[in-house]
Amino acid sequence: MRFKFLFLFLFLKTAFLFSQTEYEESVDSLQVLINNEKKEVNTIKHYKALCEIYKKYDVLKFNMFNEQLSQIVKKTKQTKELGFYYSNKAEIFSTNNNFSQALVHIAKANDLFYKYKDWDNYILSSCKLAIYLSINEKNANAKKLLRNTLNLAITRKSRNIAYVYLSLSYCYNSNSNYVEALQFAKKSLLFEKNNKRIIQTYGLISQIHNSLGNYKKALEYNSLVTESALITNQKLFFHNATNAKSIILFDTQQYKEALKITIDNLRYYKDNNYIHNYYACLYYISRCYYKLKKYDLAEFYIDERIKIGFNRRNVEIDCKAVKAQIYLAINDLKTAEKYIDYSLSLLKEDDFYEMKLGVYKIKEELEEKQNNYKEAFYFSKKIAAIKDANTANFNKNKIQQLQVDLDVTEKNNRIKNLQITQLQKQTEITTKNKYLIYFFCALLVCVFGLILFLYTFNIIKIKNSIIESKNLKLEEKSNKIQKSLQEKETLLKEIHHRVKNNLQLVMSLLNIQAQKTNQNVAGFLAVSKSRILSMALIHENLYQSENLNEVNFKEYTENLTQTILNAFETQNTTIALQIEMDEVHFDIQTAIPLGLIINELINNAYKHAFVNQPTGIITLKLTQKETNYELLISDDGVGIPKKEASKKTLGLKLVEELVFQIDGKLSIQNNNGMHYLITFQNNKLITSYE
């Protein structure tokens, strides 16, 4: 997560870059002026101008001229001008990825600008100071500084108000307050007149939408940025924008496309000595190769990044966690434990939830592979707590976002109503003026005046009709938005209720399984895990669907049976699974029992039906008969011996109970294998809340 914010910071730094050829003539002129200048005050101005030019594309010359600026300022005792020297020094340190020193020097510059009441430069340096505070994990201080700076900018009617809003947006975004960040970015656009800063703001809005999961919007704004960079020939600007695009592609699981872009950018950054951009690319390339399961390449690139070293704790945590993830994938558990424990030791309680979540997940998976179930359960609880907190915050942000959109709509409605009222007043004034003209007209034009009056009245009537129609449409839109908000609140309650019911079902399954005698813990957990997984797949199908009330049962069945097949693929028997099913959708009250029935019967067939048989076939068929559905699950295995046919196993009792839950009927045949026929209706139940 921290690498995303680093990419965003790099994008902010390059938003004002120009090509070198634009400045060559200016550089030559300034150097001639410095050589011929007799007044040292003017020489300072020339050095400041040179620094402004070279910081765009040549860090070494930028540093050289900045030191010369410092010498002449100290010589002439122009202490006020030292603010520019410290500000430039902060830029140089940030270019070298030394943000702690950048923070120290921009703070010195800020104090000098405030001391000499240079308000425009004080506001700009305050924005830079806030950004460096945010990068150094001092978000509260950054926000407080920017709030005070915004008040000062508004009071003095500064031309940098838009940049203050943009800096506020960056700080809130880096602290995962995405809705507030989006609001500040939009306010920045309202005040901004500089095209390059507008494009810069678009880049930030793209990153915010990506964090909110609005990937389509994120790509739209990113396209605006990349197109602008191509038109203006801003190469560094272009590569940083495409890096932002690669992050969006990575988050949407388009790993090959993200990898291609990042490798291209890596070459550019290396050839042009953009060190910190290069470091960030190494990390993301490693992550892409890991997702593509090319673990040797993933390890190579993350090792290259680790060799360079770290000057920020968060970056070190992310890199060591990726290293642990790779070793975990290749089953080198001892080495994986070393790296993930090191990352855990660096974590702090107030770290970003995404970073903590990633480290905890790796630790949970490691402990589970080492059969340390108690430790695995401990980290599982921590993950659940983080997810619950984040889900609540995300839902709150979504509701706030809907409210913001509603407020904007209502504001637009009020503006349009005011415009309509103004139009009516103007029409009335025009009519009165015409009446005065008619009064002084001769008798010969009275008839003409009457006709004109009737014509004008008809026009006004038509306009009023159009206005009323527009008002009705606006009111209808507002009602739809309000209804949509209420529906989402109702849906949230429904989700909580469903989760409660499913947890009760899990408890019942575990209690039933626990009553079974002569069963070891591993078997108990395996059976319970299989049953819980069948319910989890229902919810996965729901949140991936556009309709949260119905389950695509064909897709769900294919995923469930594939999971069971993977669990038994190590057996020597070759078992074929045949699924015959049309597209059908069930509500969750029907889908969960059906999923558990399929899970029990398919698992049972895999375990017992094909003893001492090299091959076998399991058939799963769902057909609709008028108002009823028939679910057939059969196999051509050995069947149940006659001596044991009368005994009901725990699994069969569970199946009978689940069939009863959906008001169905169960028919069993033990002939050339087992044949289970379940007949039921798809009745959608209305859930009530207590």
C-alpha positions as CSV (number, residue, x, y, z in Angstrom):
1,M,0.0,0.0,0.0
2,R,2.8,2.4,0.8
3,F,4.2,1.9,-2.7
4,K,1.0,3.3,-4.1
5,F,1.4,6.5,-2.2
6,L,5.0,6.7,-3.2
7,F,4.0,6.5,-6.9
8,L,1.4,9.2,-6.2
9,F,4.0,11.4,-4.6
10,L,6.3,11.0,-7.6
11,F,3.4,11.9,-9.8
12,L,2.8,15.1,-7.8
13,K,6.5,16.0,-8.1
14,T,6.6,15.7,-11.9
15,A,3.3,17.5,-12.6
16,F,5.0,20.7,-13.5
17,L,7.9,19.3,-15.6
18,F,8.8,20.8,-19.0
19,S,11.1,19.5,-21.7
20,Q,14.7,20.5,-21.6
21,T,14.7,22.3,-25.0
22,E,12.2,24.9,-23.7
23,Y,14.8,26.2,-21.3
24,E,18.1,26.0,-23.1
25,E,17.9,29.5,-24.4
26,S,16.8,30.8,-20.9
27,V,19.7,29.0,-19.2
28,D,22.3,30.6,-21.6
29,S,20.8,34.0,-21.1
30,L,20.8,33.7,-17.3
31,Q,24.5,32.5,-17.2
32,V,25.5,35.5,-19.3
33,L,23.6,37.8,-16.9
34,I,25.3,36.3,-13.9
35,N,28.7,36.8,-15.4
36,N,28.0,40.4,-16.3
37,E,25.9,41.4,-13.3
38,K,27.4,43.9,-10.9
39,K,24.5,44.0,-8.4
40,E,24.6,41.0,-6.1
41,V,20.8,41.3,-5.3
42,N,20.1,40.7,-9.0
43,T,22.6,37.8,-9.1
44,I,20.5,36.1,-6.4
45,K,17.4,36.4,-8.6
46,H,19.3,34.8,-11.5
47,Y,20.5,31.9,-9.4
48,K,17.0,31.3,-8.2
49,A,15.8,31.2,-11.7
50,L,18.5,28.8,-12.7
51,C,17.6,26.5,-9.8
52,E,13.9,26.6,-10.9
53,I,14.9,25.5,-14.4
54,Y,17.4,22.7,-13.5
55,K,15.3,21.1,-10.9
56,K,13.0,20.0,-13.7
57,Y,15.5,17.7,-15.4
58,D,19.1,17.8,-14.0
59,V,19.4,17.2,-10.2
60,L,23.2,17.5,-10.2
61,K,23.3,21.0,-11.7
62,F,20.3,21.9,-9.6
63,N,22.3,21.1,-6.5
64,M,25.4,22.9,-7.8
65,F,23.5,26.2,-8.5
66,N,21.6,25.9,-5.2
67,E,24.9,25.8,-3.2
68,Q,26.1,28.8,-5.2
69,L,22.9,30.5,-4.3
70,S,23.5,29.7,-0.6
71,Q,27.1,31.2,-0.7
72,I,26.0,34.5,-2.3
73,V,23.0,34.8,0.1
74,K,25.3,34.4,3.1
75,K,27.8,36.8,1.6
76,T,25.2,39.5,1.1
77,K,23.4,38.6,4.4
78,Q,20.1,38.3,2.6
79,T,18.7,35.9,5.2
80,K,15.2,36.0,3.7
81,E,16.5,34.3,0.5
82,L,17.7,31.3,2.5
83,G,14.1,30.1,2.4
84,F,14.5,29.3,-1.2
85,Y,17.8,27.5,-0.6
86,Y,16.2,25.3,2.1
87,S,13.2,24.6,-0.1
88,N,15.4,23.5,-3.0
89,K,17.5,21.4,-0.6
90,A,14.3,19.6,0.5
91,E,13.5,18.9,-3.2
92,I,17.0,17.3,-3.6
93,F,16.6,15.1,-0.5
94,S,13.2,13.9,-1.7
95,T,14.7,13.1,-5.1
96,N,17.2,10.8,-3.3
97,N,14.3,9.2,-1.3
98,N,15.5,10.8,2.0
99,F,12.2,12.2,3.2
100,S,13.2,12.7,6.8
101,Q,15.9,15.2,5.7
102,A,13.5,16.7,3.2
103,L,11.1,17.3,6.1
104,V,13.8,19.1,8.2
105,H,14.8,21.5,5.4
106,I,11.3,22.4,4.2
107,A,10.4,23.2,7.8
108,K,13.4,25.6,7.9
109,A,12.2,27.2,4.7
110,N,8.6,27.5,6.0
111,D,9.8,29.3,9.2
112,L,11.8,31.8,7.2
113,F,8.9,32.6,4.8
114,Y,6.6,33.1,7.8
115,K,9.2,35.3,9.6
116,Y,9.5,37.6,6.6
117,K,5.7,37.5,5.8
118,D,6.3,36.2,2.3
119,W,2.8,34.7,2.3
120,D,2.6,33.2,-1.2
121,N,5.8,31.2,-0.6
122,Y,4.8,30.4,2.9
123,I,1.5,28.8,1.6
124,L,3.4,26.8,-1.0
125,S,6.1,25.6,1.5
126,S,3.3,24.7,4.0
127,C,1.7,22.5,1.4
128,K,5.1,20.8,0.7
129,L,5.8,20.5,4.5
130,A,2.4,18.8,5.0
131,I,3.1,16.3,2.2
132,Y,6.5,15.4,3.7
133,L,4.8,15.1,7.2
134,S,2.3,12.7,5.6
135,I,5.0,10.6,4.0
136,N,6.8,10.5,7.4
137,E,3.6,9.1,9.0
138,K,2.6,12.3,10.7
139,N,-0.8,12.7,9.2
140,A,-2.5,14.5,12.1
141,N,0.2,17.2,12.0
142,A,-0.1,17.5,8.2
143,K,-3.9,17.9,8.3
144,K,-3.8,20.5,11.1
145,L,-1.1,22.5,9.2
146,L,-3.1,22.4,5.9
147,R,-6.3,23.5,7.7
148,N,-4.6,26.6,9.1
149,T,-2.9,27.2,5.7
150,L,-6.3,27.0,3.9
151,N,-7.7,29.7,6.3
152,L,-4.8,31.9,5.6
153,A,-5.0,31.4,1.8
154,I,-8.8,32.2,1.8
155,T,-8.3,35.3,4.0
156,R,-5.5,36.7,1.8
157,K,-7.3,35.5,-1.4
158,S,-4.2,33.7,-2.4
159,R,-3.7,32.3,-5.9
160,N,-2.6,29.0,-4.3
161,I,-6.0,28.1,-2.8
162,A,-6.4,25.3,-5.3
163,Y,-2.9,23.8,-4.4
164,V,-3.9,23.8,-0.7
165,Y,-7.0,21.8,-1.5
166,L,-4.9,19.5,-3.6
167,S,-2.5,18.9,-0.8
168,L,-5.4,18.2,1.6
169,S,-6.7,15.7,-0.9
170,Y,-3.3,14.0,-0.9
171,C,-3.0,13.8,2.9
172,Y,-6.6,12.4,3.3
173,N,-6.0,9.9,0.6
174,S,-2.7,8.7,2.1
175,N,-4.7,8.1,5.3
176,S,-7.4,6.1,3.5
177,N,-10.1,8.8,4.0
178,Y,-11.1,8.5,0.3
179,V,-14.4,10.4,0.3
180,E,-12.9,13.4,2.0
181,A,-9.9,13.2,-0.4
182,L,-12.3,13.2,-3.4
183,Q,-14.2,16.2,-2.1
184,F,-11.0,18.2,-1.6
185,A,-9.7,17.2,-5.1
186,K,-13.0,18.5,-6.7
187,K,-12.7,21.7,-4.7
188,S,-9.2,22.1,-6.1
189,L,-10.6,21.8,-9.7
190,L,-13.1,24.6,-8.9
191,F,-10.3,27.0,-8.1
192,E,-7.5,25.8,-10.4
193,K,-6.9,27.6,-13.7
194,N,-3.5,26.1,-14.5
195,N,-3.9,23.3,-17.0
196,K,-0.9,21.3,-15.7
197,R,-2.2,21.4,-12.1
198,I,-5.6,20.3,-13.4
199,I,-4.0,17.3,-15.0
200,Q,-2.2,16.7,-11.7
201,T,-5.5,16.7,-9.9
202,Y,-6.9,14.2,-12.4
203,G,-4.1,11.9,-11.6
204,L,-4.9,12.1,-7.9
205,I,-8.6,11.5,-8.5
206,S,-7.7,8.4,-10.6
207,Q,-5.8,7.0,-7.6
208,I,-8.6,7.7,-5.2
209,H,-11.2,6.0,-7.4
210,N,-8.8,3.0,-7.6
211,S,-8.7,2.8,-3.8
212,L,-12.5,2.9,-3.7
213,G,-12.7,0.1,-6.2
214,N,-14.1,2.3,-9.0
215,Y,-11.7,1.0,-11.5
216,K,-13.5,2.2,-14.6
217,K,-13.4,5.8,-13.3
218,A,-9.8,5.4,-12.3
219,L,-8.8,4.3,-15.8
220,E,-10.8,7.2,-17.3
221,Y,-9.0,9.9,-15.3
222,N,-5.6,8.1,-15.9
223,S,-6.2,8.2,-19.6
224,L,-6.6,12.0,-19.4
225,V,-3.2,12.2,-17.7
226,T,-1.3,10.0,-20.1
227,E,-2.8,11.7,-23.2
228,S,-1.8,15.1,-21.8
229,A,1.8,13.8,-21.1
230,L,2.1,12.5,-24.7
231,I,0.8,15.8,-26.2
232,T,3.2,17.9,-24.2
233,N,6.1,15.4,-24.6
234,Q,6.5,15.0,-20.8
235,K,8.4,11.7,-20.7
236,L,8.9,11.3,-16.9
237,F,5.3,12.5,-16.4
238,F,4.1,9.9,-18.9
239,H,6.0,7.0,-17.3
240,N,4.8,7.9,-13.8
241,A,1.2,8.1,-15.1
242,T,1.5,4.7,-16.8
243,N,2.9,3.3,-13.5
244,A,-0.3,4.5,-11.8
245,K,-2.2,2.6,-14.6
246,S,-0.2,-0.6,-13.9
247,I,-1.3,-0.4,-10.2
248,I,-5.0,-0.2,-11.4
249,L,-4.4,-3.2,-13.7
250,F,-2.7,-5.1,-10.8
251,D,-5.7,-4.4,-8.5
252,T,-8.0,-5.7,-11.2
253,Q,-5.9,-8.9,-11.5
254,Q,-4.6,-8.1,-15.0
255,Y,-1.1,-9.1,-13.9
256,K,0.5,-9.7,-17.4
257,E,-0.6,-6.2,-18.6
258,A,0.6,-4.6,-15.4
259,L,4.0,-6.4,-15.6
260,K,4.6,-5.3,-19.2
261,I,4.1,-1.6,-18.3
262,T,6.2,-1.8,-15.2
263,I,9.1,-3.5,-16.9
264,D,9.1,-0.8,-19.7
265,N,9.1,1.9,-17.0
266,L,11.9,0.1,-15.1
267,R,14.2,0.4,-18.1
268,Y,13.4,4.1,-18.5
269,Y,14.0,5.0,-14.8
270,K,17.3,3.0,-14.8
271,D,18.6,4.7,-18.0
272,N,17.7,8.2,-16.7
273,N,18.8,7.6,-13.1
274,Y,15.4,8.1,-11.5
275,I,16.4,6.1,-8.5
276,H,13.3,6.0,-6.2
277,N,11.0,5.4,-9.2
278,Y,13.3,2.5,-10.1
279,Y,13.1,1.0,-6.6
280,A,9.3,1.1,-6.6
281,C,9.2,-0.7,-10.0
282,L,11.4,-3.6,-8.6
283,Y,8.8,-4.2,-5.9
284,Y,5.8,-4.2,-8.2
285,I,7.5,-6.5,-10.8
286,S,8.2,-9.0,-8.0
287,R,4.6,-8.9,-7.0
288,C,3.4,-9.4,-10.6
289,Y,5.7,-12.4,-11.0
290,Y,4.5,-13.9,-7.7
291,K,0.8,-13.6,-8.9
292,L,1.8,-15.3,-12.1
293,K,3.5,-18.1,-10.1
294,K,6.9,-17.4,-11.5
295,Y,8.6,-17.5,-8.1
296,D,12.2,-17.6,-9.2
297,L,11.8,-14.2,-11.0
298,A,9.7,-12.8,-8.2
299,E,12.5,-13.7,-5.8
300,F,15.2,-12.2,-8.1
301,Y,13.5,-8.8,-8.3
302,I,12.6,-8.5,-4.6
303,D,16.2,-9.5,-3.8
304,E,17.4,-6.6,-6.0
305,R,15.2,-4.2,-4.1
306,I,16.3,-5.6,-0.7
307,K,20.0,-5.3,-1.6
308,I,19.5,-1.5,-2.0
309,G,18.4,-1.1,1.6
310,F,15.7,0.9,3.2
311,N,15.3,4.3,4.8
312,R,11.6,3.9,5.5
313,R,10.1,1.3,7.8
314,N,6.9,0.7,5.8
315,V,8.7,-0.1,2.6
316,E,10.9,-2.6,4.4
317,I,7.8,-4.3,5.9
318,D,6.3,-4.7,2.4
319,C,9.4,-6.0,0.8
320,K,10.2,-8.6,3.6
321,A,6.5,-9.7,3.5
322,V,6.7,-10.3,-0.3
323,K,9.9,-12.4,0.4
324,A,8.1,-14.5,3.0
325,Q,5.2,-15.0,0.6
326,I,7.5,-16.4,-2.1
327,Y,9.2,-18.8,0.3
328,L,5.7,-19.9,1.6
329,A,4.6,-20.6,-2.0
330,I,7.7,-22.9,-2.6
331,N,7.1,-24.6,0.9
332,D,10.4,-23.3,2.5
333,L,8.5,-22.7,5.7
334,K,11.5,-22.0,7.9
335,T,12.8,-19.1,5.7
336,A,9.3,-17.8,5.2
337,E,8.9,-17.7,9.0
338,K,12.1,-15.7,9.4
339,Y,11.0,-13.0,7.0
340,I,7.4,-12.7,8.1
341,D,8.3,-12.5,11.8
342,Y,10.7,-9.7,10.9
343,S,7.9,-7.8,9.2
344,L,5.6,-8.4,12.2
345,S,8.3,-7.0,14.5
346,L,8.3,-3.7,12.5
347,L,4.5,-3.3,12.5
348,K,2.8,-0.6,14.6
349,E,-0.7,-0.5,15.8
350,D,-1.6,2.7,13.8
351,D,-0.2,1.3,10.5
352,F,-2.4,1.3,7.4
353,Y,-4.9,-1.6,7.6
354,E,-3.9,-2.8,4.1
355,M,-0.4,-3.4,5.2
356,K,-1.3,-5.1,8.4
357,L,-3.9,-7.3,6.6
358,G,-1.2,-8.5,4.1
359,V,1.3,-9.4,6.8
360,Y,-1.3,-11.1,9.0
361,K,-2.6,-13.2,6.1
362,I,0.9,-14.5,5.3
363,K,1.4,-15.3,9.0
364,E,-1.9,-17.1,9.2
365,E,-1.2,-19.2,6.1
366,L,2.3,-20.1,7.5
367,E,1.0,-21.2,10.9
368,E,-1.7,-23.3,9.2
369,K,0.9,-25.1,7.0
370,Q,3.0,-25.7,10.1
371,N,-0.2,-27.2,11.8
372,N,0.0,-24.5,14.5
373,Y,-3.8,-24.1,14.5
374,K,-4.0,-22.1,17.7
375,E,-1.6,-19.4,16.3
376,A,-3.4,-19.5,12.9
377,F,-6.7,-18.9,14.6
378,Y,-5.2,-16.0,16.5
379,F,-4.2,-14.2,13.3
380,S,-7.4,-15.2,11.6
381,K,-9.3,-13.3,14.4
382,K,-7.0,-10.2,13.8
383,I,-7.7,-10.4,10.1
384,A,-11.5,-10.6,10.7
385,A,-11.3,-7.6,13.1
386,I,-9.5,-5.5,10.5
387,K,-11.9,-6.5,7.7
388,D,-14.9,-5.7,9.9
389,A,-13.6,-2.3,10.8
390,N,-12.7,-1.6,7.2
391,T,-16.0,-2.8,5.8
392,A,-17.9,-0.6,8.2
393,N,-15.7,2.4,7.2
394,F,-16.1,1.6,3.5
395,N,-19.9,1.4,3.8
396,K,-19.9,4.7,5.7
397,N,-17.8,6.2,2.9
398,K,-20.2,4.9,0.3
399,I,-23.2,6.3,2.1
400,Q,-21.4,9.6,2.5
401,Q,-20.6,9.6,-1.2
402,L,-24.2,9.0,-2.1
403,Q,-25.2,11.8,0.3
404,V,-22.7,14.1,-1.5
405,D,-24.1,13.3,-4.9
406,L,-27.6,13.9,-3.5
407,D,-26.6,17.3,-2.1
408,V,-25.1,18.2,-5.5
409,T,-28.3,17.2,-7.3
410,E,-30.4,19.2,-4.8
411,K,-28.1,22.2,-5.3
412,N,-28.4,22.0,-9.0
413,N,-32.2,21.8,-8.7
414,R,-32.3,25.0,-6.6
415,I,-30.1,26.8,-9.2
416,K,-32.4,25.7,-12.0
417,N,-35.4,26.8,-10.1
418,L,-33.8,30.2,-9.5
419,Q,-33.1,30.5,-13.2
420,I,-36.7,29.6,-14.0
421,T,-38.0,32.2,-11.6
422,Q,-35.7,34.8,-13.1
423,L,-36.9,33.9,-16.6
424,Q,-40.5,34.4,-15.5
425,K,-39.7,37.8,-14.0
426,Q,-38.0,38.8,-17.2
427,T,-41.0,37.7,-19.2
428,E,-43.4,39.7,-17.0
429,I,-41.2,42.8,-17.4
430,T,-41.2,42.4,-21.1
431,T,-45.0,42.0,-21.2
432,K,-45.5,45.2,-19.1
433,N,-43.2,47.2,-21.4
434,K,-45.2,46.0,-24.3
435,Y,-48.5,47.1,-22.6
436,L,-47.0,50.6,-22.2
437,I,-46.1,50.7,-25.9
438,Y,-49.6,49.6,-26.8
439,F,-51.1,52.3,-24.6
440,F,-49.4,55.1,-26.6
441,C,-50.1,53.5,-30.0
442,A,-52.7,54.9,-32.3
443,L,-56.1,53.3,-32.7
444,L,-55.0,51.8,-36.0
445,V,-52.5,49.4,-34.3
446,C,-54.9,48.3,-31.5
447,V,-56.0,45.2,-33.3
448,F,-52.4,44.4,-34.1
449,G,-51.4,44.9,-30.5
450,L,-54.2,42.6,-29.3
451,I,-53.0,39.9,-31.7
452,L,-49.4,40.3,-30.5
453,F,-50.6,40.1,-26.9
454,L,-52.4,36.8,-27.5
455,Y,-49.4,35.5,-29.3
456,T,-47.1,36.5,-26.4
457,F,-49.4,35.0,-23.8
458,N,-49.4,31.7,-25.7
459,I,-45.6,31.6,-25.8
460,I,-45.5,32.2,-22.0
461,K,-48.0,29.5,-21.4
462,I,-45.9,27.0,-23.5
463,K,-42.7,28.0,-21.6
464,N,-44.5,27.6,-18.2
465,S,-45.6,24.1,-19.3
466,I,-42.0,23.2,-20.2
467,I,-40.8,24.6,-16.9
468,E,-43.4,22.5,-15.0
469,S,-42.4,19.4,-16.9
470,K,-38.7,20.0,-16.1
471,N,-39.5,20.5,-12.4
472,L,-41.5,17.2,-12.3
473,K,-38.5,15.3,-13.9
474,L,-36.1,16.9,-11.4
475,E,-38.3,15.9,-8.5
476,E,-38.6,12.4,-9.9
477,K,-34.8,12.0,-10.1
478,S,-34.4,13.3,-6.5
479,N,-37.0,10.7,-5.3
480,K,-35.2,7.9,-7.2
481,I,-31.9,8.8,-5.5
482,Q,-33.5,8.9,-2.0
483,K,-35.2,5.5,-2.8
484,S,-31.8,4.1,-3.9
485,L,-30.2,5.1,-0.6
486,Q,-33.0,3.5,1.4
487,E,-32.7,0.3,-0.6
488,K,-29.0,0.1,0.2
489,E,-29.7,0.6,3.9
490,T,-32.2,-2.3,3.7
491,L,-29.8,-4.4,1.8
492,L,-27.1,-3.9,4.5
493,K,-29.6,-5.1,7.2
494,E,-30.4,-8.1,5.0
495,I,-26.7,-9.0,4.8
496,H,-26.3,-8.8,8.6
497,H,-29.3,-11.1,9.0
498,R,-28.0,-13.6,6.5
499,V,-24.6,-13.8,8.1
500,K,-26.3,-14.3,11.5
501,N,-28.3,-17.3,10.2
502,N,-25.3,-18.8,8.5
503,L,-23.2,-18.6,11.7
504,Q,-26.0,-20.4,13.5
505,L,-26.0,-23.1,10.8
506,V,-22.2,-23.4,11.2
507,M,-22.6,-23.9,14.9
508,S,-25.2,-26.6,14.4
509,L,-23.0,-28.4,11.9
510,L,-20.1,-28.3,14.3
511,N,-22.2,-29.6,17.2
512,I,-23.5,-32.5,15.1
513,Q,-20.0,-33.4,13.8
514,A,-18.6,-33.2,17.4
515,Q,-21.1,-35.8,18.6
516,K,-19.7,-38.4,16.2
517,T,-17.4,-40.8,18.1
518,N,-14.0,-42.2,17.1
519,Q,-13.1,-39.2,15.0
520,N,-9.7,-37.4,15.1
521,V,-9.3,-33.6,15.1
522,A,-7.9,-33.5,11.5
523,G,-10.9,-35.4,10.1
524,F,-13.3,-33.2,12.1
525,L,-11.7,-30.1,10.8
526,A,-11.6,-31.4,7.2
527,V,-15.3,-32.3,7.2
528,S,-16.3,-29.0,8.9
529,K,-14.1,-27.0,6.5
530,S,-15.8,-28.6,3.5
531,R,-19.2,-27.8,4.8
532,I,-18.4,-24.2,5.7
533,L,-16.7,-23.8,2.3
534,S,-19.9,-24.7,0.5
535,M,-21.7,-21.8,2.4
536,A,-18.7,-19.4,1.8
537,L,-19.0,-20.0,-2.0
538,I,-22.6,-18.9,-1.8
539,H,-21.6,-15.5,-0.4
540,E,-18.7,-15.2,-2.9
541,N,-21.2,-15.8,-5.7
542,L,-23.5,-13.2,-4.2
543,Y,-21.1,-10.3,-3.9
544,Q,-19.7,-11.0,-7.4
545,S,-23.2,-10.9,-8.8
546,E,-25.1,-7.8,-9.8
547,N,-28.2,-9.1,-8.0
548,L,-27.4,-9.7,-4.3
549,N,-30.6,-11.6,-3.7
550,E,-30.1,-14.6,-6.0
551,V,-27.4,-17.2,-6.5
552,N,-26.3,-18.4,-10.0
553,F,-26.6,-22.0,-8.9
554,K,-24.9,-23.5,-12.0
555,E,-21.8,-21.4,-11.5
556,Y,-21.8,-22.1,-7.8
557,T,-22.2,-25.9,-8.3
558,E,-19.2,-25.9,-10.8
559,N,-17.0,-24.0,-8.3
560,L,-18.0,-26.3,-5.4
561,T,-17.5,-29.6,-7.2
562,Q,-14.2,-28.3,-8.6
563,T,-13.0,-27.6,-5.0
564,I,-14.1,-31.1,-3.9
565,L,-12.3,-32.6,-7.0
566,N,-9.1,-30.8,-6.1
567,A,-9.2,-32.2,-2.5
568,F,-9.4,-35.8,-3.9
569,E,-7.1,-35.5,-6.9
570,T,-4.2,-37.3,-5.2
571,Q,-6.2,-40.6,-5.1
572,N,-5.3,-43.4,-7.5
573,T,-8.8,-43.8,-8.8
574,T,-9.8,-41.8,-11.9
575,I,-13.3,-40.4,-11.2
576,A,-15.2,-38.4,-13.8
577,L,-17.8,-35.9,-12.7
578,Q,-20.7,-35.1,-15.1
579,I,-22.8,-32.0,-14.5
580,E,-26.1,-31.5,-16.4
581,M,-27.7,-28.3,-15.4
582,D,-29.2,-25.2,-17.1
583,E,-28.8,-21.6,-15.9
584,V,-30.9,-21.4,-12.8
585,H,-31.0,-18.9,-9.9
586,F,-32.1,-19.7,-6.3
587,D,-32.5,-17.5,-3.3
588,I,-30.0,-17.9,-0.5
589,Q,-32.5,-19.9,1.7
590,T,-32.7,-22.6,-1.0
591,A,-29.1,-22.4,-2.3
592,I,-27.3,-23.0,1.1
593,P,-29.1,-26.3,1.9
594,L,-28.8,-27.5,-1.7
595,G,-25.0,-26.7,-1.6
596,L,-24.6,-28.6,1.7
597,I,-26.5,-31.6,0.2
598,I,-24.3,-31.7,-2.9
599,N,-21.2,-31.3,-0.7
600,E,-22.2,-34.2,1.5
601,L,-23.2,-36.6,-1.3
602,I,-20.3,-35.8,-3.7
603,N,-17.7,-36.1,-0.8
604,N,-19.3,-39.4,0.3
605,A,-19.1,-40.8,-3.3
606,Y,-15.5,-39.8,-3.7
607,K,-14.6,-41.5,-0.3
608,H,-16.7,-44.7,-0.4
609,A,-18.2,-45.4,-3.9
610,F,-15.2,-46.6,-5.8
611,V,-13.3,-48.7,-3.4
612,N,-10.9,-51.0,-5.3
613,Q,-12.2,-49.6,-8.6
614,P,-9.7,-47.8,-11.0
615,T,-12.4,-45.6,-12.6
616,G,-15.9,-44.3,-11.9
617,I,-18.5,-41.7,-12.8
618,I,-20.5,-39.4,-10.6
619,T,-23.5,-37.7,-12.2
620,L,-25.1,-34.5,-10.9
621,K,-28.3,-33.5,-12.8
622,L,-30.7,-30.7,-12.0
623,T,-34.0,-30.5,-14.0
624,Q,-37.2,-28.5,-13.8
625,K,-40.5,-30.3,-13.8
626,E,-43.3,-27.7,-14.2
627,T,-43.3,-26.0,-10.7
628,N,-40.8,-28.5,-9.1
629,Y,-37.1,-29.1,-9.4
630,E,-35.4,-32.6,-9.3
631,L,-31.8,-32.9,-8.2
632,L,-30.2,-36.3,-9.0
633,I,-26.8,-37.3,-7.6
634,S,-25.7,-40.8,-8.6
635,D,-22.6,-42.9,-9.0
636,D,-21.7,-46.3,-10.6
637,G,-19.7,-47.5,-7.6
638,V,-20.0,-50.4,-5.3
639,G,-23.1,-49.1,-3.5
640,I,-23.9,-49.8,0.2
641,P,-23.6,-53.4,1.4
642,K,-26.9,-55.0,2.4
643,K,-25.8,-55.5,5.9
644,E,-25.2,-51.7,6.4
645,A,-28.1,-50.5,4.2
646,S,-30.5,-50.0,7.1
647,K,-27.9,-47.9,9.1
648,K,-28.1,-44.1,8.7
649,T,-24.8,-42.4,8.8
650,L,-24.3,-38.8,10.1
651,G,-24.0,-37.5,6.6
652,L,-27.2,-39.1,5.5
653,K,-29.1,-37.7,8.5
654,L,-27.7,-34.3,7.7
655,V,-28.9,-34.7,4.1
656,E,-32.4,-35.7,5.3
657,E,-32.5,-32.7,7.6
658,L,-31.5,-30.3,4.8
659,V,-34.1,-31.8,2.4
660,F,-36.7,-31.2,5.1
661,Q,-35.5,-27.5,5.4
662,I,-36.4,-26.9,1.7
663,D,-39.7,-28.8,2.0
664,G,-38.3,-31.5,-0.4
665,K,-38.5,-35.3,-0.7
666,L,-35.6,-37.7,-0.7
667,S,-35.6,-40.9,-2.7
668,I,-32.6,-43.4,-2.4
669,Q,-31.8,-46.4,-4.7
670,N,-29.0,-48.8,-4.0
671,N,-28.7,-50.5,-7.4
672,N,-25.5,-50.5,-9.5
673,G,-24.3,-47.7,-7.3
674,M,-26.1,-45.1,-5.2
675,H,-28.8,-42.9,-6.6
676,Y,-30.2,-39.9,-4.6
677,L,-33.2,-38.0,-6.0
678,I,-34.3,-34.8,-4.2
679,T,-37.6,-33.2,-5.3
680,F,-38.3,-29.6,-4.1
681,Q,-39.8,-26.2,-5.0
682,N,-37.9,-22.9,-5.3
683,N,-39.9,-20.9,-2.7
684,K,-38.5,-17.4,-2.0
685,L,-38.9,-16.6,1.7
686,I,-39.5,-13.1,3.1
687,T,-37.0,-12.4,5.8
688,S,-38.2,-10.4,8.9
689,Y,-35.9,-8.5,11.3
690,E,-36.2,-8.6,15.0
